[in-house]
């Protein structure tokens, strides 16, 4: 079966390549807006499933991987900032606080129609940050395409006090432990 990543994220592509399996990339075209009153985890799961389903009609015999991440702090949600100003504002909001990053994963088998779904939460405790540290970080690393405005795999790790979760890859955007389990469930041999 063909393996397809329903994402154009360079981060997810790099993570999936660690498995050493050939895969295709397909761009899912879906609205990523949260629904009114929708919990962060539910949003992440709905979008991961939606991304996989959005490209499924392009592949007859494939395992489609969809993933999405929602960062939240109570009622606040932090998506991809897109601009320097929004990235600075997000980091100011998270300063000295613990943010939950819910990373959802969906694997859709286009042959059987079966879909596996899992969500891996990661608690991220930001250390107290000065305004200068926030601005310097954003200017240097430009985390404009990352939910929560911090790249833990890069310089963003210096903004943190602690991480807690089952899979450090989930925070980067693709929970590889859960994905390996799902792919094995579909008959793929790993390693």
N, C-alpha and C positions, 0 to 999 in steps of 0.2 A: 504494500500500500504506500501511496505517496504521502509524505509528511508536509504539511503546509502551515506556515505561521501567518495568522491573520493579523498582521501588524507590520508597519513600516518602521517601527522603533529600532534604532541602531542598538540600543541597550538589550532589548529582547533578542534581537538577531545574534548578538555576540554571546549571550547566555545560552541560547539553543545550540549554537555551533559547538559548545563544549561536549555535547553528546557524540560528535563525530559522525552524525547521520546526515545524508543529503536532505535538503528541504527547500521548498519553494516559498516565496513571499507573495502575499496577496493583500491589497489595501482594502480594509473594510470601510464602507461608507455608511456610517450610522451617526445619529445624533447622540452625543455623549452627555447631554444635560441630565441632571438628576430629576426624578419625578417628585412632585410636591409630597413632603412627608416621608420620603423614602430614606431608610437607614443607609449609612455609608456602605456597609457590607452588602446589602441588597442591591445598591447601585452598582458596585463593582461586579457582583455576580451577573446581574442582568446584562451589563455591558460586555463582559467576557463571553457570555453565551451569544449575545447579539452579534459580536464581531465574528465569531466562528460561523454562525448561520448566514451572515451577510455574504460570505465568499463561498459557501458550500455548493451553490449551483454551478460553480466554475470547475468543480472537481468531482468526478464520478466515484472514484475508489481511493479515498484519502482519509487521513486523520487530520482534522483541522484544529489548530491550537489558537484559542482566543484568550486574552488576558487583559485585565484592567486593574487599576489601582486608585483607591480613594483615600486621601489623608484627611483625618478629622481630629478636632479638638472640641469635645462637647458638641454644640450645634454648629460650630464653624467647620467648613470644608475647605480644603486647599487643593486646587487642581494645578495644572501647568500654568505658571504665571504669565508667560508670553512676553512680558516687558520687565525691564530692570526695576521700575517703580513698584510693580506688583510683587516681584520677588522680594524686594526689601520689605514691603508691607507684610508679606506672609511670614518672613523670618522674625520680624518684630513681634508679630502675634504669637509665635511659637517660643519666643525667648524665655528660657528657664522653665519650660513646661513639657509635658509628655503628650506626644501626638501618636495616634494610632494610624498605621498604614495598613489598610485591608487590600491585599493583592489576591484577586480572584483569577481562577484558571478554569478553562473549559476545554475539553477535548471531544470533538464531534466526529463520529465515524460515519462518513457519508454512505457507506455500503449498508450498514445496519440501521442508521438513524439514531443510534444510541449516543447519549452525551453524558460525560462524566464532569462533575463540577466540584471544586474545592476552593476554599478561601483560607489564605494564610495571613494572620494578623502579625504585625510587628510593632512593638512599643518602642518609640524613639524618644529618649529624654534629651532635650536640648539644654545645654549649659547656659548660665546667664551670659548674655552677649552684649557688648557695647555697640552703640550705633556704628562706630567706626569699623568694628569687626564685621558687622553685617554688610555694610557698603563695600568694604574691601573684598569680602568673599564673593559677593555678587558680581562685582566688576571683574574679578580675576577668573572665576570659573563659569560665569554666565549660565546658571542653571535654569534657563527660561523654559526648557521643555521637560522639566521634572516636577511631578506632583510634590508639593511641599518645598520646592526651591532649594533643595540640598542634595548633592550627590555624595552619598555615603561611600561610594567606591572611589571617590576622588578627594579633593581638599575639604569637601563638606563634612568628612569624618571629624575634623577639628572643631566643629560646632557642637558636637554631641558629648554628653556625659555617659550615656549607656544605650545599648540596644538589647531588646529581648524578643526572641521569636524562634520558631522552629527551623527556619531556612533563611540564611543571610541573603540568598539570591532573590528572595521575595521582595525585599526592600528595593532592589535594583530594578525589579519589574517582572520577573518570571520565576515562580517557585519551582526550582528544578527537582527537588526531592519529590514533591507531589506529582510533577510532570513525569518523572521516571516511573513512578508507580502506575500512573494512568496508561503510559505507553506499554509497560509490561502487561497490564490488564488487557491490552489490545493485541498481544502476541508479539510485540517487538522484543528483541533480545538486547538487554543492556547489562553490563558492558559487552 
